[in-house]
Amino acid sequence: MTDSPKTLNDDYEYELSLLDLLVILVQQRWLIIKITAAFAIIAVIYALTATPIYRSTMQIISPNSGAKSGAAAMLAATGMGDMLGGQLTTQSDTVVGVIKSPLVLDRVIDKNSLLTRESENFSITRLIGALSSKGKPKPKMRTMVRKSLSESIQAISDKKSGIITLSVKDTSPDMAVKLVKSIFAETLCVMQDVAISPSAQQRVFLESQLKENNGELSKAEGALISFQKRTGMIGTGGAPSDISALAVLQAQMVAKEIELRSARSFAKEANPQIKKLEAEYAAIKKQFEADNAKVGTFPLSGVGLKNLPVASLEYAALVREYKFRENLGQILLRQYETARMNELNDPLVFQALGEPTYPELKESPKRAKIVILATFLGGFLGVLAAFICHFLSISSSDPEEAPKIEFVKAALRSDLKKLKFLKKKSS
């Protein structure tokens, strides 16, 4: 006796062929069409009623972009140009951070009255709010407005060129342009108030060192003149000439030390230029210590300081201090003038490369894209629902699977009744 052909109801665990799948899709075609059409209609309605979004863009150039700034030229002249390389990117990143800072955002919010600005999206909540306020816009929470504004701002820094691209999204093209201009203006104002360029930092540091040295020079000069008036001594043979040369070398050593301290404010200890300055400072210091020992024993004049009378020794020390401060002041003054000129030649904190672009076309919503994706999603869910309905119908006629399905349905109906009862009881 031959076996009868196996039907769908004979065994739940059977293998489906492509033809079987096609049969299921044809049987459930109207369900698939309904679900797909529903998603497509909803997508069309959303695409037609969604508020359009516009984006305005402006490009900003940071002070270290393009031509070398005065600070970079100064550091390059002193052998420290390589240490500014990492700071070029940092400057642009700092501007990007300031753009989204709460200080700038709050200024933009107040300047453009964003707290009382009415939304352009039509909604029942907006309609009720307008009727209850009798035409007067109700102020919004600053925190929420600040968050929304921050999310609409995009600031990207190009690491190679240092150019910053600033863009803002808004429901109004005119407001988008206005916000870009406002953000640029407020960021520039904040940066000018708090930012200090490398040239300014160098100038301030040298100014403090020069002021301190001038005070010490005045003390040294006063002490020397007072000693000369008291003793009538104006020279100690050949020793002061040797001391003058030693004072010049000491001034060079201290100036190199100041240069090294200034360099450490721009770079880390592992930087090659720091190592170079440390080596130069060590060489000058070694030469100074050697010459200092020679002056004490065998100066060029043939008379060591230790062989001079006490008064001459005191006079030599005063001369050495005076000459040291005098030469150091000359070196610092030259460095200060260079830093001051470079500061004047530094550009503004940053500059705009042009006016913000006017958004003639909306950025979103992409209506065609929304409808196509929603239609594909509806079709996929329709096919999935078709297979689920088909296998549920098979399972309901299966003696083993039918009780399970009935149990699930009963449990769901019981939960629904309990939920309705709790709602009535709470009301």
ABEGO torsion letter per residue (X at the ends): XBBBBBBAAABABBBBBAAAAAAAAAAAAAAAAAAAAAAAAAAAAAAAABBBBBBBBBBBBBAABEBBBAAAAAAAAAGAAAAAAAAAAAAAAAAAAAAABAAAAAAAAAAAGAAABBBABBBAAAAAAAAAAGGBBBBBBAAAAAAAAAAABBBBBBAAAGBBBBBBBBABAAAAAAAAAAAAAAAAAAAAAABBBAAAAAAAAAAAAAAAAAAAAAAAAAAAAAAAAAAGBABBEAAAAAAAAAAAAAAAAAAAAAAAAAAAAABBAABAAAAAAAAAAAAAAAAAAAAAAAAAABBAAGBBAAABBAAAAAAAAAAAAAAAAAAAAAAAAAAAAAAAAAAAABBBABBBAEBBBBBABBAOBBAAAAAAAAAAAAAAAAAAAAAAAAAAAAAAABAAAAAAAAAAAAAAAAAAAAAAAAAAAAX
